[in-house]
Amino acid sequence: MLLLDRTTFHTSKIFEQKKDSAPYKNVSVFEKQEAFAYLQSVAFNYPLHQAPKMDKTVFSTRKLNG
C-alpha cells in the first residue's frame, strides 16, 4: 500500500494542487483505490475494509392490501 505522510497536508489554491497530485500520476488504479479506502476509514473512523453498511430496510417496499 502507498505510504501516506499526514504531516504534509495543507490548504492551497486550485493551481497549487497539481504539485500535490504528482506522486499519484504513475500509480495504478488499484493503489489509488487502496489509498482512498484508507483515507476514508481514517476520516470516518471505521476499520479498513469494513465500511459501515447502509440500513436499506427503510426503503423497502410492501404490497398494499386492496
Buried (B, 14 or more C-beta within 10 A) or exposed (E): EEEEEEEEEEEEEEEEEEEEEEEEEEEEEEEEEBBEBBEEBEEEEEEEEEEEEEEEEEEEEEEEEE
